[in-house]
Amino acid sequence: MAETNLELGEFGFAGDDAVVPYAVAALDARGRAVQLGSMVDAILSRHDYPAPVAQLLAEMIVLTVLLGTSLKFDGKFIAQTQTDGPVDLLVVDFTMPSSVRAYARFDAERFEAAVAAGDTGPEALLGNGIMALTIDQGEHTQRYQGIVELSGASLEAVAETYFRQSEQIPTTVRLAVAKIARRNAAGGFSESWRAGGLIAQFLPEAPERMRRPDLPGGDAPAGTDDIAAYEPDDAWTEVQALVGTIEPSELADPEVGVERLLFRLFHERGVRVFAPAPVRDDCSCTREKIRGVLSNFSAEDLAESVEDGHIHVTCEFCGEAYEFQPDELVRQD
């Protein structure tokens, strides 16, 4: 557990950009919750995406940090969508233990057509495709990748489906994004992006209590093939009902805060929070890394990339621009 400077009986609040693990023992539920402030605002403001695109990417960032901070290894957790919608690519790269970078790709012409038609919901902008969740523990290890279909569903629904089908863990997810206006020193208002999210999972000690009626195989009560005879677990039903009461505004509201939100939800059952895991806007690109990638290109490919005597590369994640002389990239075979 992280060290703190609190005295006995004092309680510290995680604040923005820190994922808070929690447990509700009475309901056999565990999860994580977060509010993102300056971190998500920096990423979205850097790219200046249209608001609906920014909202989608912010939701993806929230989902990624909720999942990524639960993993205990050195490496990367990458969440990526590839779809046929106007927003055909979302990528969030989480490097343990705290670094986040993200970007979105969209077709401007198709996006404007969707706006004109009033089809700016997540389902319409993403369209059909997949979401891939990749765990990369570095060299000498094999990547693990889970893939779930993305067909006209929200990112919340896609994440729930992934855990239900791939991990067989009953899961509920809530994501929210908002733009907040605050009065600045000049007397006007400054806008900034905020986002928040919560994931709750049903993890009883008895595995048979986790059976859900929509899992492929093994769902019916023991000794029967009748799915209709399935009886939902009261504890998980209560968790779902409580999480369902969350208003999107609560998830992103800086006046609410993660701990206060968790107390609102679960105080009658008792909720315990654990040391927060901070996250930050931090791209891993460097001149050396990009030079290494370019050095693997053929001489012909490098020659075609030369403009005005230089090779220019811009990082898709952070927008940092790099310039190379062609002769510093020539491979020494």
C-alpha positions as CSV (number, residue, x, y, z in Angstrom):
1,M,0.0,0.0,0.0
2,A,1.2,3.5,-0.8
3,E,2.7,5.5,2.0
4,T,0.8,8.5,3.4
5,N,1.4,11.2,5.9
6,L,-2.0,10.8,7.6
7,E,-2.4,10.5,11.3
8,L,-4.5,7.8,12.9
9,G,-8.2,8.6,12.3
10,E,-7.5,11.0,9.4
11,F,-8.8,10.3,5.9
12,G,-7.2,11.5,2.6
13,F,-9.1,12.1,-0.6
14,A,-7.6,10.9,-3.9
15,G,-8.7,13.9,-5.9
16,D,-8.3,14.0,-9.7
17,D,-6.2,11.7,-11.8
18,A,-6.0,8.9,-9.3
19,V,-7.9,5.5,-9.6
20,V,-9.4,4.4,-6.3
21,P,-9.9,0.7,-5.7
22,Y,-12.8,-0.2,-3.4
23,A,-14.6,-3.3,-2.0
24,V,-18.1,-3.8,-0.7
25,A,-17.7,-7.0,1.3
26,A,-21.3,-7.4,2.2
27,L,-22.2,-7.7,-1.5
28,D,-19.1,-9.6,-2.7
29,A,-18.3,-6.7,-5.0
30,R,-15.0,-5.1,-5.8
31,G,-14.2,-2.3,-8.3
32,R,-12.4,0.9,-9.1
33,A,-13.5,4.5,-9.6
34,V,-11.8,7.6,-10.9
35,Q,-12.2,11.2,-11.8
36,L,-9.9,12.6,-14.4
37,G,-9.1,16.3,-14.6
38,S,-6.0,17.9,-15.9
39,M,-4.7,14.7,-17.4
40,V,-7.6,14.1,-19.7
41,D,-7.9,17.8,-20.5
42,A,-4.3,18.0,-21.6
43,I,-4.7,15.0,-24.0
44,L,-8.0,16.3,-25.5
45,S,-6.9,19.9,-25.8
46,R,-3.7,19.0,-27.5
47,H,-5.5,17.4,-30.4
48,D,-8.5,19.8,-30.5
49,Y,-10.9,17.1,-31.6
50,P,-14.6,17.9,-32.3
51,A,-16.5,17.5,-29.1
52,P,-18.2,14.2,-29.9
53,V,-14.8,12.7,-30.9
54,A,-13.2,14.0,-27.8
55,Q,-16.0,12.5,-25.7
56,L,-15.5,9.1,-27.2
57,L,-11.7,9.2,-26.6
58,A,-12.2,10.4,-23.0
59,E,-14.5,7.5,-22.3
60,M,-11.9,5.2,-23.7
61,I,-9.2,6.7,-21.5
62,V,-11.3,6.3,-18.4
63,L,-12.0,2.7,-19.2
64,T,-8.3,2.0,-19.9
65,V,-7.1,3.4,-16.6
66,L,-9.8,1.6,-14.7
67,L,-8.6,-1.7,-16.1
68,G,-4.9,-1.0,-16.5
69,T,-4.3,0.1,-12.9
70,S,-5.6,-3.3,-11.7
71,L,-2.8,-5.1,-13.4
72,K,0.3,-5.9,-11.4
73,F,3.3,-6.1,-13.8
74,D,5.8,-4.0,-15.7
75,G,4.6,-3.5,-19.2
76,K,1.7,-2.0,-21.2
77,F,-2.1,-2.3,-21.4
78,I,-3.5,-1.1,-24.7
79,A,-7.2,-0.6,-25.5
80,Q,-8.0,-0.1,-29.2
81,T,-11.1,0.1,-31.3
82,Q,-11.1,-0.6,-35.1
83,T,-14.5,0.1,-36.7
84,D,-16.2,1.1,-39.9
85,G,-17.7,4.3,-38.4
86,P,-16.7,7.9,-38.9
87,V,-14.4,7.5,-35.9
88,D,-12.6,4.4,-37.1
89,L,-9.8,4.2,-34.5
90,L,-9.4,4.9,-30.8
91,V,-6.2,4.0,-29.1
92,V,-5.2,4.4,-25.4
93,D,-1.8,3.2,-24.3
94,F,-1.3,2.7,-20.6
95,T,2.3,2.1,-19.5
96,M,2.7,0.7,-15.9
97,P,2.4,2.1,-13.4
98,S,0.9,5.5,-14.4
99,S,1.6,6.8,-17.9
100,V,-1.2,7.4,-20.3
101,R,-1.3,8.5,-24.0
102,A,-4.1,8.4,-26.4
103,Y,-5.4,9.5,-29.8
104,A,-8.4,9.2,-32.1
105,R,-8.6,9.0,-35.9
106,F,-11.7,10.1,-37.7
107,D,-12.8,10.8,-41.3
108,A,-13.7,14.5,-41.4
109,E,-16.1,14.2,-44.3
110,R,-18.0,11.3,-42.8
111,F,-18.0,12.9,-39.4
112,E,-19.5,16.1,-40.8
113,A,-22.2,14.1,-42.6
114,A,-23.0,12.4,-39.3
115,V,-23.3,15.7,-37.5
116,A,-25.6,17.1,-40.3
117,A,-27.8,14.0,-39.9
118,G,-27.8,14.3,-36.1
119,D,-26.1,10.9,-35.7
120,T,-23.4,11.9,-33.1
121,G,-24.0,9.2,-30.5
122,P,-21.2,6.8,-29.7
123,E,-22.9,3.9,-31.5
124,A,-23.3,5.8,-34.7
125,L,-19.8,7.3,-34.7
126,L,-18.1,4.0,-33.9
127,G,-20.2,1.8,-36.1
128,N,-19.3,-1.9,-36.3
129,G,-15.9,-3.5,-35.6
130,I,-13.9,-4.7,-32.7
131,M,-12.3,-3.6,-29.5
132,A,-9.0,-5.2,-28.6
133,L,-7.5,-5.3,-25.1
134,T,-3.8,-6.1,-25.2
135,I,-1.5,-7.0,-22.4
136,D,2.2,-6.6,-23.3
137,Q,4.7,-7.5,-20.6
138,G,7.7,-6.7,-22.7
139,E,10.5,-8.6,-24.4
140,H,10.6,-12.4,-24.1
141,T,6.9,-12.6,-23.2
142,Q,3.9,-13.4,-25.4
143,R,1.3,-10.7,-25.8
144,Y,-2.2,-11.6,-24.6
145,Q,-5.1,-10.0,-26.5
146,G,-8.8,-10.2,-25.8
147,I,-11.2,-9.2,-28.6
148,V,-14.8,-8.3,-28.3
149,E,-17.2,-7.3,-31.1
150,L,-18.3,-3.7,-31.3
151,S,-21.6,-3.5,-33.1
152,G,-23.7,-0.5,-32.4
153,A,-23.0,-0.6,-28.7
154,S,-21.6,1.9,-26.2
155,L,-18.1,1.4,-24.7
156,E,-19.8,0.7,-21.4
157,A,-21.8,-2.2,-23.0
158,V,-18.7,-3.5,-24.9
159,A,-16.6,-3.6,-21.7
160,E,-19.4,-5.5,-19.8
161,T,-19.7,-8.0,-22.7
162,Y,-15.9,-8.6,-22.7
163,F,-15.8,-9.5,-19.0
164,R,-19.0,-11.5,-19.2
165,Q,-17.9,-13.6,-22.1
166,S,-14.1,-13.7,-21.9
167,E,-13.4,-13.5,-18.2
168,Q,-16.8,-14.8,-17.0
169,I,-17.0,-12.1,-14.4
170,P,-20.3,-10.2,-13.9
171,T,-19.3,-6.6,-14.5
172,T,-21.1,-3.2,-14.7
173,V,-19.4,-0.1,-16.0
174,R,-20.3,3.6,-15.9
175,L,-18.4,6.3,-17.9
176,A,-19.1,10.0,-18.2
177,V,-17.4,13.0,-19.8
178,A,-18.1,16.7,-19.3
179,K,-16.8,20.1,-20.2
180,I,-16.6,22.4,-17.2
181,A,-16.6,26.2,-17.4
182,R,-14.8,28.1,-14.6
183,R,-14.3,31.8,-14.1
184,N,-10.7,32.9,-14.7
185,A,-8.5,35.7,-13.4
186,A,-9.5,37.9,-16.3
187,G,-13.2,37.8,-15.4
188,G,-14.2,35.5,-18.2
189,F,-14.6,31.7,-18.3
190,S,-12.2,29.0,-19.2
191,E,-13.4,25.6,-20.3
192,S,-11.8,22.3,-19.5
193,W,-12.5,18.6,-20.0
194,R,-13.3,16.2,-17.2
195,A,-14.2,12.6,-17.1
196,G,-15.1,9.9,-14.6
197,G,-15.9,6.3,-14.4
198,L,-16.7,3.3,-12.2
199,I,-16.4,-0.4,-12.6
200,A,-18.0,-2.9,-10.3
201,Q,-17.5,-6.7,-10.4
202,F,-19.2,-9.6,-8.6
203,L,-16.5,-11.8,-7.1
204,P,-18.0,-14.1,-4.5
205,E,-15.9,-16.9,-3.0
206,A,-18.4,-19.5,-4.3
207,P,-17.8,-19.6,-8.1
208,E,-21.3,-21.0,-8.8
209,R,-22.8,-17.7,-7.6
210,M,-21.2,-16.0,-10.5
211,R,-23.2,-17.9,-13.2
212,R,-25.1,-15.5,-15.5
213,P,-27.9,-16.5,-17.9
214,D,-26.2,-15.1,-21.0
215,L,-22.8,-16.9,-20.6
216,P,-22.1,-19.6,-23.2
217,G,-22.6,-22.9,-21.4
218,G,-22.8,-23.7,-17.7
219,D,-25.4,-21.1,-16.9
220,A,-28.4,-23.2,-15.8
221,P,-28.6,-24.2,-12.2
222,A,-27.0,-27.5,-11.4
223,G,-28.9,-30.6,-12.6
224,T,-31.1,-28.7,-15.1
225,D,-30.8,-27.5,-18.7
226,D,-33.5,-24.9,-18.2
227,I,-32.0,-21.4,-18.5
228,A,-35.4,-20.0,-17.5
229,A,-34.9,-21.6,-14.1
230,Y,-31.9,-19.3,-13.5
231,E,-32.2,-17.3,-10.3
232,P,-30.2,-14.0,-10.3
233,D,-28.0,-13.5,-7.2
234,D,-29.6,-10.9,-4.9
235,A,-26.2,-9.4,-4.0
236,W,-25.2,-8.7,-7.6
237,T,-28.7,-7.5,-8.4
238,E,-28.4,-4.9,-5.6
239,V,-24.9,-3.8,-6.9
240,Q,-26.3,-3.3,-10.4
241,A,-29.3,-1.4,-9.0
242,L,-27.1,0.9,-6.9
243,V,-24.6,1.6,-9.7
244,G,-27.6,2.3,-12.0
245,T,-28.6,5.2,-9.9
246,I,-25.4,7.1,-10.7
247,E,-26.0,10.3,-12.7
248,P,-23.4,11.1,-15.4
249,S,-22.9,14.5,-13.8
250,E,-21.9,12.8,-10.5
251,L,-19.1,10.8,-12.1
252,A,-17.3,13.9,-13.5
253,D,-18.4,16.5,-10.9
254,P,-15.3,17.9,-9.0
255,E,-17.5,18.8,-6.1
256,V,-18.6,15.1,-5.6
257,G,-15.3,13.3,-5.7
258,V,-14.7,9.6,-5.9
259,E,-14.9,8.7,-2.2
260,R,-18.1,10.7,-1.7
261,L,-19.7,9.0,-4.7
262,L,-18.8,5.6,-3.3
263,F,-20.2,6.5,0.0
264,R,-23.5,7.7,-1.6
265,L,-23.8,4.3,-3.4
266,F,-22.8,1.8,-0.7
267,H,-22.9,3.4,2.7
268,E,-25.7,1.2,3.9
269,R,-23.6,-1.9,3.0
270,G,-20.2,-0.5,4.0
271,V,-17.6,0.3,1.5
272,R,-13.8,0.2,2.0
273,V,-11.4,2.2,-0.2
274,F,-7.8,1.5,-0.8
275,A,-4.7,3.5,-1.7
276,P,-5.2,5.4,-5.0
277,A,-3.1,4.7,-8.1
278,P,-2.2,8.1,-9.8
279,V,-2.3,8.4,-13.6
280,R,-0.7,11.1,-15.8
281,D,-0.5,12.4,-19.3
282,D,2.9,11.0,-20.3
283,C,3.9,10.0,-23.9
284,S,6.7,7.5,-24.2
285,C,8.0,8.7,-27.5
286,T,11.7,9.8,-27.7
287,R,14.0,10.8,-30.5
288,E,16.0,7.6,-29.9
289,K,13.0,5.3,-30.2
290,I,11.8,6.9,-33.4
291,R,15.3,6.8,-34.9
292,G,15.4,3.1,-34.1
293,V,12.1,2.5,-35.9
294,L,13.2,4.6,-39.0
295,S,16.5,2.8,-39.1
296,N,14.7,-0.4,-39.9
297,F,13.2,1.1,-43.1
298,S,14.9,0.4,-46.5
299,A,17.0,3.0,-48.2
300,E,14.3,3.4,-50.8
301,D,11.6,4.0,-48.2
302,L,13.8,6.6,-46.4
303,A,14.5,8.3,-49.7
304,E,10.8,8.7,-50.5
305,S,10.3,10.2,-47.0
306,V,12.7,13.0,-47.5
307,E,11.2,16.5,-47.7
308,D,13.4,19.6,-48.0
309,G,16.5,17.5,-47.2
310,H,15.0,16.1,-43.9
311,I,12.7,13.4,-42.7
312,H,10.0,14.7,-40.5
313,V,8.0,12.5,-38.0
314,T,5.2,13.7,-35.7
315,C,4.0,11.5,-32.8
316,E,0.3,10.7,-33.2
317,F,-0.1,10.7,-29.4
318,C,1.5,13.8,-28.1
319,G,2.1,15.8,-31.3
320,E,5.9,16.1,-30.7
321,A,7.7,16.8,-34.0
322,Y,11.1,15.2,-34.8
323,E,13.5,16.0,-37.7
324,F,16.2,13.7,-38.9
325,Q,19.0,13.9,-41.4
326,P,18.8,11.0,-43.9
327,D,22.4,9.9,-43.3
328,E,21.8,9.4,-39.6
329,L,19.2,6.7,-40.4
330,V,21.2,4.6,-42.8
331,R,21.5,1.0,-41.6
332,Q,25.0,-0.3,-41.0
333,D,24.7,-3.9,-42.4
